[in-house]
Amino acid sequence: MQPITSASMIIEAAQSLSERKRRKSVAVAAAADAAVLEAVSAANSLGICDVTLFGDQEKIEKIAESESVDISRLRVENMPDPTESARGAARMADAGDADVIMKGFVSTSALLKTVLSREFKLRGKNTMSHVAVLDIPGYHKLIGITDGGMVVKPDFDTKLQLIENGSLVFNALGYENPRVALSSAIDYVNSHFPSTILTQRIMDHYHSGQIKGCEVFGPITFEAATSREIARGRGIDNPVAGDADLFVVDSIEECNIISKVLILFIKAVFAGVIVGAKVPVSLVSRTDSVENKKSSLSIACLVADYMSEAGSTSWA
């Protein structure tokens, strides 16, 4: 598989996947949400996935009618209580009947608490983390940024898990050996910048052969990680510099600032997915563009397929 380098290619790859294999099955928790219904309806009409909506059927149908969203091809399981609808979606995934869980009108924390419940066998070995995959005008390929939605301030062990989770997403996009940049405000180790000390520990771990399946480099700033010219100008000689696939940040605030500025001001197309459990979790918001919504659901389907092919024992 050739590496996927744009948002449109993510959607095309998900369509091609459903033509070559069975369609992926998406279970939506608390589906009475206009943005979610629009996303799953669009993805279903493109042949990307089959969809089961768990939630208040009356509300779902009213929203679909008021927003002119066609849900006629989607299955609805009437579960008015949001917690029960989340359990319904998790149960479907636990039984192997859903490849992706999608968040509807229920809090992320409540949904993930259900997914990680001992009632189901969906818990993975890593912490769950969010990977934002951006198609940025001016960059020569996609870039992932993590974590802007789950992990507030990752420590050493958690950053190793973020690297593994993010690399999994890029494996699913056709990147055999993802290039991972470890973020900092400067491009060298300095005791006045704690993030660089942590990064030095991670690099020692990497050079000792304990991080596999990706190339890792840091500390490095975002501009040096994404611009060969800037990296060369600073004397940085490393394959990751100027060609990063995944940018691992030092805090949830940093990730949000970078990704949301890119989305808002230069109209980067965004595809986000939560990984770390035995099925990926997809989420979209009302403010997402139609392209973003389709991309986010498409990437979740690609990740689900990769996990299935790789075998859950290799990562979970």
SERO-4910 file (N, C-alpha, C, O; in steps of 0.05 Angstrom, whole numbers):
BEGIN
 pado doro    nc1    nc2    nc3   cac1   cac2   cac3    cc1    cc2    cc3    oc1    oc2    oc3
  Met    A     17    -24      0      0      0      0     17     25      0     35     28     17
  Gln    A     13     43    -19     27     68    -20     17     86      2     -7     86      8
  Pro    A     35    102     14     27    121     35      5    140     26      6    150      3
  Ile    A    -15    144     43    -36    163     37    -27    191     45    -17    195     67
  Thr    A    -29    210     26    -16    236     31    -36    259     32    -27    282     34
  Ser    A    -62    254     30    -81    276     31   -107    266     42   -112    242     44
  Ala    A   -124    285     51   -150    278     62   -168    264     42   -182    245     48
  Ser    A   -167    273     17   -184    261     -4   -175    232     -8   -192    215    -14
  Met    A   -149    226     -5   -140    199     -9   -149    181     15   -153    157     11
  Ile    A   -153    193     38   -163    177     61   -191    167     54   -197    144     58
  Ile    A   -208    185     44   -235    178     37   -235    158     14   -250    138     15
  Glu    A   -219    162     -6   -218    144    -28   -208    116    -20   -218     95    -29
  Ala    A   -189    115     -1   -178     90      9   -200     74     24   -202     50     22
  Ala    A   -216     89     40   -238     76     55   -259     65     36   -270     44     40
  Gln    A   -264     80     14   -283     70     -6   -272     45    -19   -287     25    -23
  Ser    A   -247     46    -27   -234     23    -40   -234     -1    -22   -238    -24    -31
  Leu    A   -229      4      4   -229    -18     23   -256    -33     24   -257    -57     25
  Ser    A   -277    -17     24   -304    -29     26   -311    -44      0   -328    -62      1
  Glu    A   -299    -37    -22   -304    -51    -47   -288    -77    -48   -298    -97    -59
  Arg    A   -264    -77    -36   -248   -101    -36   -256   -121    -14   -253   -145    -18
  Lys    A   -266   -111      8   -274   -127     31   -302   -120     39   -316   -105     24
  Arg    A   -311   -131     61   -337   -123     71   -336    -94     81   -315    -85     90
  Arg    A   -358    -80     81   -360    -54     93   -354    -55    123   -363    -74    136
  Lys    A   -340    -36    133   -337    -34    162   -363    -27    175   -380    -12    163
  Ser    A   -367    -36    199   -391    -31    214   -386    -11    236   -367    -14    252
  Val    A   -402     10    237   -398     32    256   -422     32    275   -445     33    267
  Ala    A   -416     32    302   -437     33    322   -436     61    335   -416     69    346
  Val    A   -458     76    332   -458    103    342   -472    104    369   -495     95    372
  Ala    A   -459    115    389   -470    118    416   -484    145    419   -473    165    412
  Ala    A   -509    144    428   -525    169    432   -526    185    406   -516    207    404
  Ala    A   -539    173    386   -537    183    358   -554    207    352   -554    216    329
  Ala    A   -569    218    372   -586    241    366   -569    266    366   -571    283    383
  Asp    A   -553    269    345   -534    291    341   -532    297    312   -526    279    296
  Ala    A   -538    322    304   -540    329    276   -513    324    261   -513    313    239
  Ala    A   -491    332    273   -465    329    260   -458    300    255   -447    293    234
  Val    A   -465    284    275   -459    255    273   -476    242    252   -466    226    236
  Leu    A   -502    249    252   -520    237    231   -511    245    203   -512    229    185
  Glu    A   -503    270    200   -493    279    174   -469    263    166   -466    255    142
  Ala    A   -450    259    185   -425    245    178   -430    216    170   -420    206    150
  Val    A   -446    202    186   -450    173    181   -468    169    156   -464    150    141
  Ser    A   -487    187    151   -503    185    127   -486    189    102   -489    175     82
  Ala    A   -468    209    103   -450    214     80   -431    191     76   -427    182     53
  Ala    A   -420    180     97   -401    158     94   -416    133     84   -405    118     67
  Asn    A   -440    129     93   -456    106     84   -463    108     55   -461     89     40
  Ser    A   -470    133     46   -477    137     18   -454    133      0   -457    127    -24
  Leu    A   -429    138     10   -405    133     -6   -396    104     -6   -377     96    -19
  Gly    A   -411     88      9   -404     59     10   -382     52     30   -371     30     28
  Ile    A   -375     71     48   -352     67     66   -359     48     88   -343     32     97
  Cys    A   -384     50     99   -390     35    123   -420     30    125   -437     44    113
  Asp    A   -427     10    141   -454      5    150   -456     17    178   -436     18    193
  Val    A   -480     26    186   -483     41    210   -506     32    227   -528     26    216
  Thr    A   -502     29    253   -523     24    272   -524     48    292   -504     55    304
  Leu    A   -547     60    294   -551     83    311   -564     74    337   -586     64    337
  Phe    A   -550     78    359   -561     73    386   -569    100    398   -553    118    400
  Gly    A   -595    102    406   -604    127    418   -634    129    418   -648    110    412
  Asp    A   -643    153    424   -672    159    424   -682    161    396   -676    180    381
  Gln    A   -697    141    387   -705    139    359   -722    163    351   -718    173    329
  Glu    A   -739    172    368   -756    195    361   -740    220    356   -744    234    337
  Lys    A   -720    225    374   -703    248    371   -686    245    346   -682    265    331
  Ile    A   -675    222    341   -659    217    317   -674    223    292   -664    237    274
  Glu    A   -698    213    291   -715    218    267   -722    247    264   -723    257    241
  Lys    A   -728    261    285   -734    290    284   -710    306    274   -713    324    257
  Ile    A   -687    300    285   -662    314    276   -657    309    247   -651    327    231
  Ala    A   -659    284    239   -654    277    211   -673    292    192   -665    301    171
  Glu    A   -698    294    200   -718    308    184   -712    338    183   -713    350    161
  Ser    A   -706    350    206   -701    379    206   -676    386    192   -674    408    181
  Glu    A   -656    368    192   -630    374    179   -628    362    150   -607    364    137
  Ser    A   -650    350    141   -651    338    114   -629    317    111   -615    317     90
  Val    A   -626    300    131   -606    279    130   -620    252    125   -639    246    140
  Asp    A   -611    238    105   -624    212     99   -612    190    116   -589    183    114
  Ile    A   -629    179    134   -620    157    151   -635    131    144   -636    112    160
  Ser    A   -648    131    121   -665    108    113   -649     82    111   -660     60    114
  Arg    A   -623     84    105   -606     60    102   -591     52    127   -576     33    128
  Leu    A   -597     67    149   -583     62    174   -601     48    194   -625     53    195
  Arg    A   -590     29    209   -606     15    229   -607     30    255   -587     42    264
  Val    A   -631     32    267   -634     47    292   -642     28    314   -661     12    312
  Glu    A   -627     29    337   -634     14    361   -644     34    382   -628     51    391
  Asn    A   -669     33    388   -681     53    406   -671     50    435   -680     31    449
  Met    A   -654     67    443   -643     67    471   -642     96    480   -621    109    477
  Pro    A   -664    107    491   -665    136    498   -644    145    518   -635    168    517
  Asp    A   -636    127    536   -616    135    556   -588    135    544   -579    115    534
  Pro    A   -573    158    546   -547    160    533   -527    139    544   -511    128    528
  Thr    A   -528    133    570   -510    113    581   -516     86    570   -497     71    563
  Glu    A   -541     79    568   -549     53    557   -541     51    527   -534     30    517
  Ser    A   -544     74    513   -537     73    484   -507     69    481   -498     56    462
  Ala    A   -491     81    499   -462     77    498   -455     47    503   -438     36    491
  Arg    A   -470     36    523   -466      7    529   -474    -10    505   -462    -30    499
  Gly    A   -495     -2    491   -504    -16    467   -483    -17    446   -478    -37    433
  Ala    A   -470      7    441   -449      9    421   -425     -7    429   -413    -21    412
  Ala    A   -417     -5    455   -394    -21    464   -399    -51    463   -382    -66    456
  Arg    A   -424    -59    470   -431    -87    469   -429    -98    441   -420   -120    436
  Met    A   -438    -82    421   -436    -90    393   -407    -94    385   -401   -113    370
  Ala    A   -390    -75    393   -361    -78    386   -349   -102    401   -333   -116    389
  Asp    A   -356   -106    426   -345   -127    442   -352   -155    430   -337   -174    431
  Ala    A   -376   -156    417   -385   -181    405   -372   -185    377   -376   -206    365
  Gly    A   -357   -165    368   -345   -168    342   -362   -159    319   -356   -164    296
  Asp    A   -385   -147    325   -404   -138    304   -401   -109    296   -414   -101    277
  Ala    A   -383    -94    310   -378    -67    302   -347    -63    302   -333    -71    320
  Asp    A   -338    -51    281   -309    -46    277   -300    -19    289   -277    -15    296
  Val    A   -319     -1    291   -314     27    300   -337     35    318   -360     29    313
  Ile    A   -329     49    340   -349     62    357   -348     92    351   -326    103    349
  Met    A   -371    104    349   -372    133    343   -387    147    366   -408    138    375
  Lys    A   -376    169    374   -387    186    395   -410    203    384   -406    217    364
  Gly    A   -433    202    397   -455    220    390   -459    240    412   -440    253    421
  Phe    A   -484    244    420   -491    265    440   -487    253    468   -507    251    483
  Val    A   -462    247    474   -454    237    500   -426    247    505   -411    249    486
  Ser    A   -419    253    530   -392    263    535   -371    243    528   -375    219    530
  Thr    A   -348    253    520   -326    235    513   -318    218    537   -313    194    534
  Ser    A   -317    230    561   -309    215    585   -329    193    591   -320    171    598
  Ala    A   -355    198    588   -375    178    593   -373    155    573   -375    132    581
  Leu    A   -368    162    548   -366    141    528   -341    123    533   -343     99    532
  Leu    A   -319    136    538   -294    121    542   -294    105    568   -283     83    569
  Lys    A   -308    115    588   -311    100    612   -326     74    607   -320     53    618
  Thr    A   -346     76    589   -361     52    581   -344     33    565   -344      9    570
  Val    A   -329     44    546   -312     27    529   -291     12    546   -285    -11    540
  Leu    A   -281     25    567   -260     13    583   -271     -3    607   -256    -14    623
  Ser    A   -298     -4    609   -310    -19    631   -302    -48    630   -298    -60    609
  Arg    A   -301    -60    654   -294    -88    656   -317   -106    645   -313   -130    641
  Glu    A   -340    -93    640   -362   -108    628   -355   -118    600   -366   -138    591
  Phe    A   -337   -103    587   -330   -110    559   -300   -115    558   -285   -107    575
  Lys    A   -292   -129    537   -263   -135    533   -252   -118    511   -241   -128    491
  Leu    A   -254    -92    515   -245    -73    494   -220    -58    503   -209    -42    488
  Arg    A   -211    -62    528   -188    -48    538   -162    -57    525   -158    -81    522
  Gly    A   -145    -38    517   -119    -45    505    -97    -42    526   -102    -34    548
  Lys    A    -72    -47    517    -50    -45    536    -41    -16    540    -29     -9    560
  Asn    A    -47      2    520    -39     30    522    -61     47    532    -85     40    531
  Thr    A    -54     71    541    -75     91    547    -88     99    521    -76     98    500
  Met    A   -113    107    522   -127    116    498   -118    144    492   -116    161    510
  Ser    A   -113    150    467   -103    176    459   -115    185    433   -124    168    416
  His    A   -116    211    429   -127    222    404   -105    230    385    -86    242    393
  Val    A   -109    223    360    -90    231    339   -105    248    319   -124    238    306
  Ala    A    -96    272    315   -107    290    295    -89    288    270    -65    293    271
  Val    A   -101    280    248    -86    277    223    -95    300    205   -118    303    198
  Leu    A    -75    317    198    -82    342    183    -70    341    155    -48    332    150
  Asp    A    -87    351    136    -78    356    109    -74    386    107    -93    401    105
  Ile    A    -49    394    108    -42    423    111    -33    434     84    -14    423     72
  Pro    A    -46    455     74    -36    468     49     -7    476     52      0    490     71
  Gly    A      9    467     34     38    474     35     56    452     45     80    453     41
  Tyr    A     44    432     60     60    410     69     57    387     48     36    384     36
  His    A     78    372     45     79    353     22     64    326     28     63    309     11
  Lys    A     53    323     52     39    299     59     22    305     84     21    327     93
  Leu    A      9    284     94     -6    287    119     13    289    143     35    279    142
  Ile    A      3    302    164     18    301    189     -1    296    212    -22    308    213
  Gly    A      7    279    230     -8    273    254      2    289    278     26    293    280
  Ile    A    -16    298    295     -8    312    320    -23    298    343    -47    293    341
  Thr    A     -8    293    364    -20    279    387     -7    289    413     18    293    413
  Asp    A    -21    294    435    -50    288    438    -63    314    446    -55    328    464
  Gly    A    -85    320    432   -100    345    437   -127    340    449   -143    358    451
  Gly    A   -133    315    456   -160    309    465   -163    291    489   -184    290    501
  Met    A   -141    278    497   -144    258    518   -123    262    540   -130    265    564
  Val    A    -98    262    533    -76    263    553    -67    292    557    -58    305    539
  Val    A    -70    301    582    -65    329    588    -35    335    588    -26    354    575
  Lys    A    -19    320    602     10    325    605     24    298    606     28    288    628
  Pro    A     32    287    584     43    260    584     70    258    597     88    275    593
  Asp    A     74    238    614    100    232    626    115    214    607    107    209    584
  Phe    A    138    203    617    155    187    600    141    163    589    140    158    564
  Asp    A    128    147    606    115    122    597     91    129    578     87    115    558
  Thr    A     77    150    585     53    157    568     62    166    541     49    160    520
  Lys    A     84    181    539     94    190    513    102    167    496     98    167    471
  Leu    A    114    146    508    120    122    493     95    110    481     95    100    458
  Gln    A     73    110    496     48     99    487     36    117    465     23    107    446
  Leu    A     39    144    468     30    162    447     44    157    420     33    157    399
  Ile    A     70    151    422     86    145    398     75    119    386     72    118    361
  Glu    A     70     99    402     60     74    391     32     77    379     27     66    358
  Asn    A     15     90    394    -13     94    383    -13    110    357    -26    103    338
  Gly    A      3    132    357      4    149    333     17    134    309      8    137    286
  Ser    A     37    118    315     50    102    294     30     82    282     30     76    258
  Leu    A     13     71    299     -8     52    290    -26     66    269    -32     54    248
  Val    A    -34     90    275    -51    105    256    -37    108    229    -49    105    208
  Phe    A    -11    116    230      3    120    205     10     94    191     12     93    166
  Asn    A     13     72    206     15     46    193    -10     40    177     -8     30    154
  Ala    A    -33     47    188    -58     43    174    -61     60    149    -76     54    131
  Leu    A    -46     82    148    -46    100    125    -24     92    105    -20    107     85
  Gly    A    -10     70    110     10     61     91     38     69     96     55     66     79
  Tyr    A     43     80    120     71     89    127     84     66    143     76     61    166
  Glu    A    102     52    131    114     28    143    131     35    167    131     21    187
  Asn    A    146     58    166    164     65    187    160     95    193    177    112    185
  Pro    A    138    103    207    132    131    210    154    147    223    169    137    240
  Arg    A    157    172    214    177    190    225    164    207    246    146    223    241
  Val    A    174    204    271    161    216    295    179    238    305    202    233    312
  Ala    A    168    262    307    182    285    318    172    291    346    148    291    351
  Leu    A    191    295    365    184    301    393    186    331    397    208    342    395
  Ser    A    164    343    404    162    372    404    177    386    427    179    375    449
  Ser    A    187    409    421    198    427    441    198    456    430    194    459    406
  Ala    A    203    475    447    205    503    438    233    509    426    237    529    413
  Ile    A    252    490    431    279    493    420    287    466    408    275    445    413
  Asp    A    309    467    393    318    443    379    342    429    392    357    415    379
  Tyr    A    346    434    418    368    422    432    361    418    461    342    430    471
  Val    A    376    402    475    370    396    503    381    419    520    404    428    518
  Asn    A    363    429    538    370    451    556    355    447    582    331    443    582
  Ser    A    370    448    604    358    442    630    336    462    638    319    456    655
  His    A    335    485    625    314    505    631    288    498    617    267    510    623
  Phe    A    288    478    599    264    469    585    260    439    592    272    422    580
  Pro    A    242    434    612    238    407    621    230    387    599    237    364    600
  Ser    A    216    397    579    208    379    558    232    367    543    231    345    533
  Thr    A    254    382    541    277    372    527    291    350    543    304    332    532
  Ile    A    290    352    570    302    331    587    286    305    583    298    284    581
  Leu    A    260    308    583    243    284    579    248    272    551    250    248    548
  Thr    A    251    289    531    256    280    504    283    266    503    286    246    488
  Gln    A    303    276    517    329    263    517    326    234    528    339    216    518
  Arg    A    310    230    549    305    203    560    292    185    538    300    162    535
  Ile    A    273    197    524    260    181    503    280    174    481    279    152    470
  Met    A    297    193    473    316    187    452    336    166    461    344    149    445
  Asp    A    344    167    487    362    146    497    348    119    495    361     99    488
  His    A    322    118    501    306     94    499    305     84    470    307     60    465
  Tyr    A    302    103    452    300     97    423    327     86    413    328     65    399
  His    A    349     99    421    375     90    411    384     63    423    401     50    412
  Ser    A    372     56    446    378     30    457    361      8    445    363    -16    452
  Gly    A    345     15    425    329     -5    410    303    -12    423    291    -33    415
  Gln    A    294      4    442    269     -4    456    244      9    444    222      4    454
  Ile    A    247     26    424    224     37    409    227     27    380    247     33    367
  Lys    A    209     11    372    212     -2    346    189      6    327    168     16    335
  Gly    A    194      3    301    173      8    281    170     36    273    150     43    259
  Cys    A    188     54    281    186     82    273    213     95    277    231     84    291
  Glu    A    217    118    264    241    134    268    233    157    287    213    170    283
  Val    A    249    162    307    243    182    328    265    202    329    289    195    328
  Phe    A    258    228    332    278    249    335    267    272    351    243    279    348
  Gly    A    284    283    368    276    307    383    298    313    403    317    298    406
  Pro    A    296    336    416    274    356    414    276    371    387    298    375    377
  Ile    A    253    379    378    252    394    353    226    411    352    205    403    362
  Thr    A    229    435    341    206    453    339    188    444    316    196    429    298
  Phe    A    163    454    316    145    446    295    155    455    267    152    440    248
  Glu    A    166    479    266    175    489    240    199    473    229    201    468    205
  Ala    A    217    464    247    240    448    238    231    419    231    243    406    215
  Ala    A    210    410    244    199    383    238    185    382    212    183    360    200
  Thr    A    176    405    202    159    405    177    172    420    154    160    422    133
  Ser    A    195    432    158    209    447    137    238    438    134    254    443    152
  Arg    A    244    426    112    272    417    107    291    442    107    313    441    116
  Glu    A    281    463     95    297    487     93    305    498    120    328    505    125
  Ile    A    285    500    138    290    510    165    309    491    180    327    500    193
  Ala    A    304    465    177    320    445    191    349    447    181    368    447    198
  Arg    A    353    449    155    381    451    144    394    477    154    417    477    161
  Gly    A    378    499    155    389    524    164    398    524    193    416    539    201
  Arg    A    386    506    209    394    504    237    414    481    241    422    475    264
  Gly    A    423    469    219    443    448    221    433    422    232    448    406    243
  Ile    A    407    417    229    395    392    238    396    371    216    384    375    195
  Asp    A    411    350    221    415    329    200    402    304    211    415    288    224
  Asn    A    377    300    204    362    276    212    339    271    193    327    290    185
  Pro    A    333    246    186    312    241    167    284    252    175    268    258    159
  Val    A    280    254    202    254    263    211    251    293    207    229    303    201
  Ala    A    273    308    209    272    337    207    262    346    179    274    338    159
  Gly    A    241    362    178    230    371    153    212    351    139    201    357    118
  Asp    A    209    327    151    193    306    138    178    289    158    174    265    154
  Ala    A    169    302    180    155    288    201    128    277    192    114    291    178
  Asp    A    121    253    201     94    243    198     77    247    223     53    252    221
  Leu    A     90    246    246     76    248    271     91    267    289    115    264    293
  Phe    A     76    286    300     87    306    319     76    301    346     52    305    351
  Val    A     93    293    365     84    286    392     89    310    410    112    318    414
  Val    A     68    323    420     71    348    435     75    342    465     74    320    474
  Asp    A     80    364    479     86    362    508     61    367    526     62    362    550
  Ser    A     39    377    514     15    382    530     -9    383    512     -7    388    487
  Ile    A    -32    380    524    -57    381    509    -62    409    498    -74    413    477
  Glu    A    -53    430    513    -56    458    504    -40    462    478    -50    475    459
  Glu    A    -15    453    478      2    457    454    -11    444    429    -12    457    408
  Cys    A    -21    420    432    -33    406    409    -58    421    399    -62    425    375
  Asn    A    -75    431    418    -98    445    410    -92    471    396   -104    478    376
  Ile    A    -72    486    406    -64    511    393    -54    506    364    -63    519    346
  Ile    A    -36    487    361    -25    482    335    -47    473    315    -50    484    294
  Ser    A    -62    452    323    -81    441    304   -104    460    298   -112    462    275
  Lys    A   -114    474    318   -137    491    313   -130    516    297   -146    527    282
  Val    A   -105    526    301    -96    549    285    -94    540    256   -102    555    238
  Leu    A    -83    516    251    -81    506    224   -108    502    211   -112    508    187
  Ile    A   -127    491    226   -154    487    215   -168    513    210   -181    516    189
  Leu    A   -166    532    229   -182    557    227   -171    576    206   -186    587    191
  Phe    A   -144    579    206   -133    601    190   -122    592    162   -122    609    144
  Ile    A   -114    568    160   -104    559    133   -121    536    122   -114    524    102
  Lys    A   -143    531    136   -163    511    126   -152    484    121   -158    470    102
  Ala    A   -135    475    141   -126    447    140   -150    429    143   -168    434    159
  Val    A   -150    407    128   -171    387    132   -163    368    154   -140    358    155
  Phe    A   -182    362    172   -176    348    197   -190    321    197   -213    319    190
  Ala    A   -175    300    204   -187    274    209   -176    265    236   -152    262    240
  Gly    A   -195    260    255   -186    253    282   -196    225    290   -218    217    282
  Val    A   -180    211    306   -189    184    315   -176    179    342   -153    187    348
  Ile    A   -191    165    360   -181    157    386   -173    128    384   -188    111    375
  Val    A   -148    122    392   -137     95    391   -127     87    418   -124    104    436
  Gly    A   -123     61    422   -113     51    447   -131     29    458   -123     13    474
  Ala    A   -156     28    448   -174      6    455   -174    -14    432   -158    -11    413
  Lys    A   -190    -35    434   -190    -56    414   -205    -49    389   -205    -63    369
  Val    A   -220    -26    390   -232    -15    366   -226     16    367   -226     27    388
  Pro    A   -223     28    344   -219     57    344   -246     71    351   -267     60    346
  Val    A   -243     95    362   -267    111    368   -266    137    351   -245    151    351
  Ser    A   -288    142    337   -289    166    320   -307    187    333   -327    180    346
  Leu    A   -300    212    329   -317    234    338   -315    258    320   -293    264    309
  Val    A   -337    271    316   -338    295    299   -354    316    314   -368    309    334
  Ser    A   -352    341    306   -368    362    318   -383    378    297   -378    376    273
  Arg    A   -402    394    307   -419    410    288   -402    429    272   -409    436    250
  Thr    A   -379    439    284   -363    458    270   -345    446    249   -333    461    233
  Asp    A   -343    419    249   -327    406    228   -339    410    200   -364    410    198
  Ser    A   -322    413    180   -333    414    153   -342    386    145   -335    367    158
  Val    A   -357    385    123   -366    359    113   -342    341    107   -342    317    112
  Glu    A   -321    354     95   -297    339     88   -284    328    113   -275    305    113
  Asn    A   -282    344    134   -271    335    159   -286    311    170   -274    291    180
  Lys    A   -313    312    170   -329    291    181   -325    265    165   -321    244    178
  Lys    A   -325    267    139   -321    242    123   -292    231    127   -288    207    128
  Ser    A   -273    249    129   -245    240    133   -242    226    160   -228    206    162
  Ser    A   -254    237    181   -252    226    208   -264    198    209   -252    179    221
  Leu    A   -287    194    197   -299    167    197   -283    148    179   -281    124    185
  Ser    A   -273    159    157   -258    142    139   -232    132    152   -225    109    148
  Ile    A   -218    150    166   -193    142    178   -198    121    200   -182    103    204
  Ala    A   -220    123    214   -227    103    235   -231     76    222   -223     56    233
  Cys    A   -244     75    199   -248     50    184   -222     38    175   -218     14    176
  Leu    A   -203     55    166   -177     45    157   -161     34    181   -148     14    178
  Val    A   -162     48    203   -148     39    227   -160     12    237   -145     -6    244
  Ala    A   -186     10    236   -199    -15    245   -190    -38    227   -185    -60    237
  Asp    A   -189    -33    201   -180    -54    183   -151    -62    188   -145    -86    188
  Tyr    A   -134    -42    192   -106    -48    197   -103    -65    223    -88    -84    223
  Met    A   -117    -57    244   -116    -71    269   -125   -100    266   -114   -119    277
  Ser    A   -146   -104    250   -156   -131    245   -136   -148    230   -132   -171    236
  Glu    A   -123   -136    210   -103   -150    194    -78   -156    210    -66   -178    207
  Ala    A    -70   -137    226    -45   -140    242    -49   -160    265    -30   -172    273
  Gly    A    -74   -162    274    -79   -180    297    -78   -164    323    -57   -152    329
  Ser    A    -99   -165    338   -101   -148    362    -79   -155    382    -71   -137    398
  Thr    A    -68   -179    382    -48   -186    402    -22   -171    397     -5   -170    415
  Ser    A    -18   -160    373      7   -146    368      8   -118    380     29   -105    381
  Trp    A    -15   -108    389    -15    -81    399    -33    -78    424    -28    -60    440
  Ala    A    -53    -94    428    -72    -89    450    -65   -106    475    -80   -103    495
***
